[in-house]
Amino acid sequence: MNWASLLFLLPILTGPIFIGVGYIILKFPPKEINNFYGYRSSRSQKSQERWDFAQVYSGKELMKSGAIFTLFAIPGLFLPFSRNISASVAIILTLVFTALPIIKTEKQLKEKFGD
């Protein structure tokens, strides 16, 4: 087992952060549109209804993404990649699991509310 592999460390550390942030946004959503806290995009800030929907939806998606990302740590322990390949794959996975909740939330906002 390779405990120092970035393919293990990045998912095992970042995934739970995604879960925690998603939980906070879901359980303690910002009440009003703001520029400090919550899921903020031009589409989500067009109305209070969109804002409220985006907070709930993005919180759930961020938690799902974090859970799946965390599971990717398991193969990271056993795959015998070089340090460079391990780092590259870990960074790509981080970008994918960061982008997925944003893409899904924006898609749902567009489907539910239009542009």
Contacts in CASP RR format, 6 or more apart in sequence:
PFRMAT RR
TARGET T0000
AUTHOR 0000-0000-0000
METHOD contacts of the structure
MODEL  1
MNWASLLFLLPILTGPIFIGVGYIILKFPPKEINNFYGYRSSRSQKSQER
WDFAQVYSGKELMKSGAIFTLFAIPGLFLPFSRNISASVAIILTLVFTAL
PIIKTEKQLKEKFGD
1 77 0 8 1.000
1 78 0 8 1.000
2 8 0 8 1.000
2 76 0 8 1.000
2 77 0 8 1.000
2 78 0 8 1.000
2 79 0 8 1.000
2 80 0 8 1.000
3 77 0 8 1.000
5 76 0 8 1.000
5 77 0 8 1.000
5 79 0 8 1.000
5 81 0 8 1.000
5 86 0 8 1.000
6 83 0 8 1.000
6 86 0 8 1.000
6 87 0 8 1.000
6 90 0 8 1.000
7 72 0 8 1.000
7 73 0 8 1.000
7 75 0 8 1.000
7 76 0 8 1.000
7 79 0 8 1.000
7 81 0 8 1.000
7 86 0 8 1.000
7 87 0 8 1.000
7 89 0 8 1.000
7 90 0 8 1.000
7 93 0 8 1.000
8 73 0 8 1.000
8 76 0 8 1.000
8 77 0 8 1.000
9 73 0 8 1.000
9 90 0 8 1.000
10 90 0 8 1.000
10 91 0 8 1.000
10 93 0 8 1.000
10 94 0 8 1.000
11 69 0 8 1.000
11 70 0 8 1.000
11 71 0 8 1.000
11 72 0 8 1.000
11 73 0 8 1.000
11 76 0 8 1.000
11 90 0 8 1.000
11 93 0 8 1.000
11 94 0 8 1.000
12 70 0 8 1.000
12 73 0 8 1.000
14 66 0 8 1.000
14 69 0 8 1.000
14 94 0 8 1.000
14 97 0 8 1.000
15 65 0 8 1.000
15 66 0 8 1.000
15 67 0 8 1.000
15 69 0 8 1.000
15 70 0 8 1.000
15 97 0 8 1.000
16 66 0 8 1.000
16 70 0 8 1.000
18 62 0 8 1.000
18 63 0 8 1.000
18 65 0 8 1.000
18 66 0 8 1.000
18 69 0 8 1.000
18 97 0 8 1.000
18 98 0 8 1.000
18 101 0 8 1.000
19 62 0 8 1.000
19 63 0 8 1.000
19 66 0 8 1.000
19 67 0 8 1.000
19 70 0 8 1.000
20 63 0 8 1.000
21 59 0 8 1.000
21 62 0 8 1.000
22 58 0 8 1.000
22 59 0 8 1.000
22 60 0 8 1.000
22 62 0 8 1.000
22 63 0 8 1.000
23 59 0 8 1.000
23 63 0 8 1.000
25 38 0 8 1.000
25 39 0 8 1.000
25 55 0 8 1.000
25 58 0 8 1.000
25 59 0 8 1.000
25 62 0 8 1.000
26 55 0 8 1.000
26 56 0 8 1.000
26 59 0 8 1.000
26 60 0 8 1.000
26 63 0 8 1.000
29 38 0 8 1.000
29 52 0 8 1.000
29 55 0 8 1.000
29 56 0 8 1.000
30 36 0 8 1.000
30 37 0 8 1.000
30 38 0 8 1.000
30 51 0 8 1.000
30 55 0 8 1.000
32 48 0 8 1.000
32 51 0 8 1.000
33 45 0 8 1.000
33 48 0 8 1.000
33 51 0 8 1.000
34 40 0 8 1.000
38 55 0 8 1.000
38 58 0 8 1.000
39 54 0 8 1.000
39 55 0 8 1.000
39 57 0 8 1.000
39 58 0 8 1.000
39 59 0 8 1.000
39 105 0 8 1.000
41 54 0 8 1.000
41 102 0 8 1.000
41 105 0 8 1.000
41 106 0 8 1.000
41 109 0 8 1.000
43 50 0 8 1.000
43 54 0 8 1.000
43 106 0 8 1.000
43 109 0 8 1.000
43 110 0 8 1.000
43 113 0 8 1.000
43 115 0 8 1.000
44 50 0 8 1.000
44 51 0 8 1.000
44 53 0 8 1.000
44 54 0 8 1.000
44 105 0 8 1.000
44 109 0 8 1.000
45 51 0 8 1.000
46 113 0 8 1.000
47 113 0 8 1.000
49 113 0 8 1.000
50 109 0 8 1.000
50 113 0 8 1.000
53 108 0 8 1.000
53 109 0 8 1.000
53 112 0 8 1.000
53 113 0 8 1.000
54 105 0 8 1.000
54 109 0 8 1.000
57 104 0 8 1.000
57 105 0 8 1.000
57 108 0 8 1.000
57 109 0 8 1.000
58 101 0 8 1.000
58 102 0 8 1.000
58 105 0 8 1.000
59 101 0 8 1.000
61 100 0 8 1.000
61 101 0 8 1.000
61 104 0 8 1.000
61 105 0 8 1.000
62 101 0 8 1.000
64 101 0 8 1.000
65 97 0 8 1.000
65 98 0 8 1.000
65 100 0 8 1.000
65 101 0 8 1.000
66 97 0 8 1.000
68 97 0 8 1.000
69 93 0 8 1.000
69 94 0 8 1.000
69 97 0 8 1.000
72 93 0 8 1.000
76 86 0 8 1.000
79 86 0 8 1.000
81 89 0 8 1.000
END
